[in-house]
Amino acid sequence: MHWLELEQSYQPKTHAPGHRRVRKKLSEIEDQHIIPTYQKFPIKVVKGSGALLWDDQDREYIDLSGGYGVAIIGHANPFVARALSDQSRKLVTCHGSLYNDAREAYLSELVKVLPKGLDHVYFCNSGAEANEAAIKFARKKTGRKEIVAFTGSYHGKTYGALSATWNQKYRKPFEPLLEGVRFSPFGNLEKADQSISSETAAIIVEPIQGESGIHLPPENFLPHLRDLADSTGSVLIFDEVQSGFGRTGSMWACENWNVAPDILTASKGIAGGVPFGFTAVRADISSSLKPGEQTSTFGGNALSCAAALAALSFLQDEHLLEKARENGSYFIQKLESIVHARHHGLVREVRGKGLMIAVELKIPVKDVINLGFKHNLILLYAGLNILRFLPPLVITRDQVDKVVSSLDSILTSIESQANGANLENRLQAEA
Ligand SMILES: Cc1ncc(COP(=O)(O)O)c(C=O)c1O
């Protein structure tokens, strides 16, 4: 049979929406067979478009989680779909040991938007992998062992990335981790001076910390790390896996402070949701590496590169950086206004940059997330009491208005159920 006939005859196995028996069985299958390392929520997502998701009952939700910040250019982006479809008919896989036209096309556009001087790239498949490579490259370049990371950091869950990740809950059960990693308080210049020395191979930092609750550094922190890296000869790594690719209204969050790293890592939304990641470095770091020292079977495959090129073009053509800046400020301002008017008893702070936003609550965030589902919102948490917003950058003002008004109702209903003292007690009890 010819490929085209095969394609036309192909009928994907679908299950009718709302078919009770199938739905129940499918969720039982996940519960029975998926290793339980994910926190699960009671909703089965079957499709998406832009900032919207639908469940298997055809119920529509506004997605404030964006697949943990992946859906930057929107769910089921038609330009990425087209690129995937076209490329998949031509060539899906192509190992890095062979040259490839899709990789070349993406690379030539990518280097134009990378911070100045970072024009050598290693392709991989996830954020953790991009950071693994960054740590290896820094050690190879400097011949040193020590890594300085920061309190509150999150760099992924593979061994190297995990070793530079702060949260004990992720680390403890898997020790021993990488030797030579120390943590310095995020944002503290004096402590950074004490931690970073001529023994330091790498300083690894998220320009804006994501997983620990959207923490922006003090104005002079990143420039100071740049100076310290220069004076000690260590390699400055910016992990832009969550903050990069337009999320904060700049292509890379570090541009907000006018600082460029020696190595930048990215992943999440760079290929419109297709697994992809990269580690971008300076030429002298690249030339310290030899063939075989870092490779990945899928790294830089043709399909991901085609998707990434479409995603980058969409980000630029649709002026999503500008939208992230404008709609981000609008979102923060609307959130602040309801907090100011009615919810200062429940909310400690609203903060963020572009569409990387947090609402820090004085109560556990769990109830808010669960009520969110009832209000057709998919909300995301960071820690016990922080609501984190990482929506697609294509979210509209109307959608932002709906989100803020629903959140207003949710907080009002929580307030009406319990007085402030009880809430404080619950927060303390659950802390
Ligand atoms: C800043 C940062 N670095 C690294 C990672 C790990 O990425 P992945 O889950 O793709 O390995 C994440 C994931 O959330 C992240 O936010």
The ligand as a Tripos MOL2 file, in Angstrom:
@<TRIPOS>MOLECULE
LIG
   16    16     1     0     0
SMALL
NO_CHARGES

@<TRIPOS>ATOM
      1 C1         13.9100   26.4680   35.6530 C.3       1 LIG1
      2 C2         13.7300   25.0280   35.3050 C.ar      1 LIG1
      3 N1         14.8040   24.2980   34.9940 N.ar      1 LIG1
      4 C3         14.7070   22.9990   34.6490 C.ar      1 LIG1
      5 C4         13.4860   22.3730   34.6190 C.ar      1 LIG1
      6 C5         13.3960   20.9090   34.2850 C.3       1 LIG1
      7 O1         12.8270   20.7520   33.0290 O.3       1 LIG1
      8 P1         12.2850   19.2940   32.5890 P.3       1 LIG1
      9 O2         11.1110   18.9900   33.4380 O.co2     1 LIG1
     10 O3         11.9560   19.4860   31.1350 O.co2     1 LIG1
     11 O4         13.4110   18.3460   32.7860 O.co2     1 LIG1
     12 C6         12.3300   23.0990   34.9310 C.ar      1 LIG1
     13 C7         11.0150   22.4490   34.9200 C.2       1 LIG1
     14 O5         10.0410   22.9240   35.4340 O.2       1 LIG1
     15 C8         12.4510   24.4510   35.2890 C.ar      1 LIG1
     16 O6         11.4010   25.1920   35.6180 O.3       1 LIG1
@<TRIPOS>BOND
     1     1     2 1
     2     2     3 ar
     3     2    15 ar
     4     3     4 ar
     5     4     5 ar
     6     5     6 1
     7     5    12 ar
     8     6     7 1
     9     7     8 1
    10     8     9 2
    11     8    10 1
    12     8    11 1
    13    12    13 1
    14    12    15 ar
    15    13    14 2
    16    15    16 1
@<TRIPOS>SUBSTRUCTURE
     1 LIG1         1 GROUP 0 **** ****
